[in-house]
Amino acid sequence: MAAGEARVSAVEGRLAELGIELPDVAAPVAAYVPAVVSGTYVYTSGQLPFIEGKLTASGKVGAPDGVDAETAASLAATCAINALAAIKSQLGDLDRITRIVKVVGFVASDPSFTGQPGVINGASELLGTVLGDAGVHARSAVGVAVLPLDSPVEVEVIAEFV
C-alpha cells in the first residue's frame, strides 16, 4: 500500500463486490444514538430502511395496500446495511467484527401476516453474505402493529469485536 493510501477493509471489499456502498449513519429520529459500545460488543439502535436519508416505503407488510413480503425482505437488508454503517461509526473498521451475535427484526404487519421470519431473512442473509461465518447469528423476528415513521421494518444488531 502506498503512503497515504487508505486500506479498504475485507468486509467493505465484499460490500463493493455486491454493489453496496455503506451510507452515512442515519440521524436519530428521537433521543438516542445510532450505536453504543459496551465491552467487546456494539449494540445498534433499531435501523430503518433509509436510503439517502429517506424512507423508501411505508405501511404494513401483507396488507392489501401495504408492502409485499419480498419488498419488505429487501428493506430488511437495507436496515442491515444501515446497521453496519452504525457499527463502523463506532469501530472504524468492519474487519474488527468477530461475530454478529444477535439480530432483532420488527415487521409492521397486517394482522393476518405471519411471514415475519422470511422478511427478516433479508437482513440475516445480507449479514451472512457480507461477513461469512461471522455473520451467522441468533435472531428474533417480531410482528408489530406500527413502527416509527410508518416503516415496514426495523432491525437492530449486536456485534462482537476485537
DRENDO-1510 file (C-alpha; in Angstrom, 1 decimal, always signed):
<recs>
REC; n; res; u; v; w
REC; 1; MET; +0.0; +0.0; +0.0 .
REC; 2; ALA; +1.4; +3.4; -1.0 .
REC; 3; ALA; +1.9; +6.1; +1.6 .
REC; 4; GLY; -1.4; +8.0; +2.2 .
REC; 5; GLU; -3.5; +5.3; +0.5 .
REC; 6; ALA; -6.4; +4.2; +2.7 .
REC; 7; ARG; -6.8; +0.5; +3.4 .
REC; 8; VAL; -10.1; -0.9; +2.3 .
REC; 9; SER; -11.4; -3.5; +4.8 .
REC; 10; ALA; -12.2; -7.0; +3.6 .
REC; 11; VAL; -15.8; -6.5; +4.7 .
REC; 12; GLU; -16.1; -3.3; +2.7 .
REC; 13; GLY; -14.5; -5.0; -0.2 .
REC; 14; ARG; -17.2; -7.7; -0.1 .
REC; 15; LEU; -19.9; -4.9; +0.1 .
REC; 16; ALA; -18.3; -3.3; -3.0 .
REC; 17; GLU; -18.3; -6.6; -4.9 .
REC; 18; LEU; -22.1; -6.7; -4.2 .
REC; 19; GLY; -22.5; -3.2; -5.4 .
REC; 20; ILE; -23.3; -1.9; -1.9 .
REC; 21; GLU; -21.8; +1.3; -0.5 .
REC; 22; LEU; -22.1; +2.0; +3.2 .
REC; 23; PRO; -24.2; +5.1; +3.7 .
REC; 24; ASP; -23.7; +7.8; +6.2 .
REC; 25; VAL; -25.1; +6.9; +9.6 .
REC; 26; ALA; -28.8; +7.8; +9.7 .
REC; 27; ALA; -29.5; +10.7; +12.0 .
REC; 28; PRO; -31.6; +9.6; +15.0 .
REC; 29; VAL; -35.3; +10.5; +14.8 .
REC; 30; ALA; -35.6; +10.8; +18.6 .
REC; 31; ALA; -33.4; +10.9; +21.8 .
REC; 32; TYR; -30.9; +8.1; +21.2 .
REC; 33; VAL; -27.6; +7.4; +19.4 .
REC; 34; PRO; -27.2; +5.1; +16.4 .
REC; 35; ALA; -24.8; +2.6; +18.2 .
REC; 36; VAL; -23.1; +2.1; +21.6 .
REC; 37; VAL; -20.0; +0.1; +22.5 .
REC; 38; SER; -20.0; -1.8; +25.8 .
REC; 39; GLY; -17.1; -4.1; +26.5 .
REC; 40; THR; -16.4; -6.0; +23.3 .
REC; 41; TYR; -19.9; -5.5; +21.8 .
REC; 42; VAL; -21.6; -2.9; +19.7 .
REC; 43; TYR; -25.3; -2.5; +20.1 .
REC; 44; THR; -27.1; -0.7; +17.3 .
REC; 45; SER; -30.3; +1.2; +17.8 .
REC; 46; GLY; -33.2; +0.0; +15.6 .
REC; 47; GLN; -32.3; +0.8; +12.0 .
REC; 48; LEU; -34.9; +1.8; +9.5 .
REC; 49; PRO; -34.6; +1.2; +5.7 .
REC; 50; PHE; -33.4; +4.7; +5.0 .
REC; 51; ILE; -31.7; +5.3; +1.6 .
REC; 52; GLU; -30.0; +8.7; +1.3 .
REC; 53; GLY; -31.9; +9.9; +4.4 .
REC; 54; LYS; -35.3; +8.9; +3.1 .
REC; 55; LEU; -37.7; +6.1; +4.0 .
REC; 56; THR; -38.4; +4.4; +0.6 .
REC; 57; ALA; -41.5; +2.6; +1.6 .
REC; 58; SER; -44.2; +2.7; +4.3 .
REC; 59; GLY; -47.1; +0.7; +5.5 .
REC; 60; LYS; -48.0; -2.7; +6.8 .
REC; 61; VAL; -46.4; -5.8; +5.4 .
REC; 62; GLY; -49.0; -8.2; +4.0 .
REC; 63; ALA; -51.8; -5.6; +3.9 .
REC; 64; PRO; -53.7; -5.2; +0.6 .
REC; 65; ASP; -52.5; -1.6; +0.2 .
REC; 66; GLY; -49.2; -2.2; +2.0 .
REC; 67; VAL; -45.8; -3.7; +1.3 .
REC; 68; ASP; -45.3; -7.2; +0.0 .
REC; 69; ALA; -43.1; -9.7; +1.8 .
REC; 70; GLU; -40.4; -9.7; -0.9 .
REC; 71; THR; -40.1; -5.9; -0.9 .
REC; 72; ALA; -40.0; -6.0; +3.0 .
REC; 73; ALA; -37.2; -8.5; +2.9 .
REC; 74; SER; -35.2; -6.2; +0.7 .
REC; 75; LEU; -36.0; -3.3; +3.1 .
REC; 76; ALA; -34.7; -5.5; +6.0 .
REC; 77; ALA; -31.4; -5.9; +4.0 .
REC; 78; THR; -31.2; -2.1; +3.8 .
REC; 79; CYS; -31.7; -2.0; +7.6 .
REC; 80; ALA; -28.8; -4.4; +8.0 .
REC; 81; ILE; -26.6; -2.2; +5.7 .
REC; 82; ASN; -27.5; +0.8; +7.9 .
REC; 83; ALA; -26.6; -1.2; +11.0 .
REC; 84; LEU; -23.2; -2.0; +9.5 .
REC; 85; ALA; -22.7; +1.7; +8.9 .
REC; 86; ALA; -23.6; +2.4; +12.6 .
REC; 87; ILE; -21.2; -0.3; +13.7 .
REC; 88; LYS; -18.4; +1.2; +11.5 .
REC; 89; SER; -19.1; +4.6; +13.1 .
REC; 90; GLN; -18.1; +3.1; +16.4 .
REC; 91; LEU; -15.3; +0.7; +15.4 .
REC; 92; GLY; -13.8; +2.5; +12.4 .
REC; 93; ASP; -13.2; -0.9; +10.6 .
REC; 94; LEU; -15.7; -3.6; +10.0 .
REC; 95; ASP; -13.0; -6.2; +9.9 .
REC; 96; ARG; -12.9; -5.9; +13.7 .
REC; 97; ILE; -16.3; -7.7; +13.8 .
REC; 98; THR; -15.7; -11.3; +15.0 .
REC; 99; ARG; -19.4; -12.3; +15.2 .
REC; 100; ILE; -22.9; -10.9; +14.7 .
REC; 101; VAL; -24.3; -12.2; +18.0 .
REC; 102; LYS; -28.0; -11.3; +17.7 .
REC; 103; VAL; -30.4; -9.7; +15.2 .
REC; 104; VAL; -33.8; -8.5; +16.3 .
REC; 105; GLY; -36.2; -7.6; +13.5 .
REC; 106; PHE; -39.5; -5.9; +13.7 .
REC; 107; VAL; -42.1; -6.2; +11.0 .
REC; 108; ALA; -45.1; -3.8; +10.9 .
REC; 109; SER; -47.6; -6.5; +10.0 .
REC; 110; ASP; -51.2; -6.8; +8.8 .
REC; 111; PRO; -53.0; -8.9; +11.4 .
REC; 112; SER; -53.2; -11.8; +9.0 .
REC; 113; PHE; -49.5; -11.7; +8.1 .
REC; 114; THR; -47.3; -14.5; +9.6 .
REC; 115; GLY; -44.2; -14.3; +7.4 .
REC; 116; GLN; -42.0; -12.2; +9.7 .
REC; 117; PRO; -39.1; -14.7; +9.7 .
REC; 118; GLY; -39.0; -14.6; +5.9 .
REC; 119; VAL; -38.9; -10.8; +5.9 .
REC; 120; ILE; -36.1; -10.6; +8.4 .
REC; 121; ASN; -34.2; -13.2; +6.4 .
REC; 122; GLY; -33.4; -10.2; +4.2 .
REC; 123; ALA; -31.2; -8.8; +7.0 .
REC; 124; SER; -29.8; -12.2; +8.0 .
REC; 125; GLU; -28.8; -13.3; +4.5 .
REC; 126; LEU; -27.1; -9.9; +3.8 .
REC; 127; LEU; -25.1; -10.3; +7.0 .
REC; 128; GLY; -24.1; -13.9; +6.2 .
REC; 129; THR; -23.1; -12.9; +2.6 .
REC; 130; VAL; -21.0; -10.0; +3.7 .
REC; 131; LEU; -19.4; -11.5; +6.9 .
REC; 132; GLY; -19.4; -15.2; +6.2 .
REC; 133; ASP; -19.4; -17.4; +9.3 .
REC; 134; ALA; -19.1; -14.2; +11.5 .
REC; 135; GLY; -22.5; -13.2; +10.1 .
REC; 136; VAL; -24.3; -16.3; +11.5 .
REC; 137; HIS; -26.4; -15.2; +14.5 .
REC; 138; ALA; -29.2; -15.8; +16.9 .
REC; 139; ARG; -32.4; -13.9; +15.9 .
REC; 140; SER; -35.9; -12.8; +16.7 .
REC; 141; ALA; -38.5; -11.8; +14.1 .
REC; 142; VAL; -41.4; -10.0; +15.7 .
REC; 143; GLY; -44.6; -8.7; +14.2 .
REC; 144; VAL; -45.8; -5.3; +15.5 .
REC; 145; ALA; -48.7; -3.0; +14.9 .
REC; 146; VAL; -46.7; +0.0; +13.8 .
REC; 147; LEU; -43.1; +1.2; +13.6 .
REC; 148; PRO; -41.6; +4.7; +13.6 .
REC; 149; LEU; -42.4; +6.8; +10.6 .
REC; 150; ASP; -44.8; +4.0; +9.4 .
REC; 151; SER; -41.7; +2.0; +8.4 .
REC; 152; PRO; -42.5; -1.6; +7.3 .
REC; 153; VAL; -39.4; -3.0; +9.0 .
REC; 154; GLU; -36.8; -2.1; +11.7 .
REC; 155; VAL; -33.6; -4.1; +12.5 .
REC; 156; GLU; -31.2; -3.9; +15.4 .
REC; 157; VAL; -27.9; -5.8; +15.6 .
REC; 158; ILE; -25.5; -6.8; +18.4 .
REC; 159; ALA; -21.9; -7.4; +17.1 .
REC; 160; GLU; -18.9; -8.7; +18.9 .
REC; 161; PHE; -15.5; -7.3; +18.0 .
REC; 162; VAL; -11.8; -7.3; +18.8 .
</recs>
